[in-house]
Amino acid sequence: MKIAYFVNQYPSVSHSFIRREILALEQKNVDVARFAVKVDRQKVIDPLDKEELKKTRYILECPKTAIVTAVAKCLFEKNVTMLATLVFAMKMGHKSERGILRHIAYFIEAIILHYWLKEQKIQHIHAHFGTNSTTVAMLAAKLGGFTYSFTVHGPEEFDKPAAINLPEKICAAKFVIAISSYCRSQLYRLVDSDTWHKIHIVRCGLDQSFLQEKLEMATTSPSIENNTFVCIGRLCEQKGQLLLVEAVKDVVAAGYPIRLILAGDGPMRPQVERKIAEYNLDRHIEITGWIDSLQVKEYLNSCKAMVLPSFAEGLPVVIMEALAVGKPVITTYIAGIPELVEHREQGWVIPAGSRQRLTEALIEAVQASNTTCEKMGLSGYRKVEQYHNSATEASRLAIHFSS
């Protein structure tokens, strides 16, 4: 069986779960061709991502002559279908915030993708995220000869589902994947119950070698004597790092020792840096910038707990990674997170946006004994192994592709 994967930007430091999913499918003898709209080559720092870079074909790197040729060929071979698909794309654009011109661009991208799929004799394409990548996949399928499916993660898809035509995408797809029960419930809200049978849960996962490596590290790691916490993620409004800086200020003011590593980068870095300077927390908080998967492992293994006080999420893979290395997690009670982390079982789960509760959780974690942290971490490891093993999830996904 040969299928195509299509993503807006791939590989990416924040899309390691897609890479794991593809590689796990290939272990199940599913032949996966990789296509993407674009890539920021300067930000591809992980060795595994560099390998994916070589295997991926990019629409925006396609020569202009090839684009013109593909459009002309489509006009000659299937003018009626092409016109109907263009009209459909323009109607979508009229309803969306992106507008008609952007959807005409998606239509042209779909033509290129259509011929690439035809060239490789691929009959099904799977997109990740219900935004523009699924728009292009749906338009390519409408040009004929292919079916499509897509994975919804959230939270972006749920902010303005009508503006991205998400209900129409669900109805036209062969099937739709939700990454959590919460995610599936939000998709149920958008379509008639007669369509619910199309929506299935396949969770993001960690590969078996990763899980085994993490187990060995967790069972041989030295006692935790430091109070270092790590927050891994893009510095953006939905991750809550500004609130975390305020909570660290409160922890320090209360007389507790704490060190926080913000591992990542993003648009809110200047604001976060200003807040750190304003509170005179330079000795307590460090920002690393982008890190690769090996550094993620190193930071997780050296911390007491991982902190992610998000305001909006799907189900962050970094939580799975932290639990897999045997570290408890401080996070928020939103979206799919409570399906993996229970309060005082695998860490501390607090209301999103609560500075007081975040401060209290940090202090409780600082005071927690090694035995408590190890017990939480082991519980988290077992839960990740049970529900987020990429080999198991790939088997579920392969069944949908072959049906």
Summary of the structure (lengths in Angstrom):
residues: 403
radius of gyration: 22.3
end to end distance: 11.1
largest distance: 74.3
contacts: 1413
relative contact order: 0.11
helix: 55%
strand: 17%
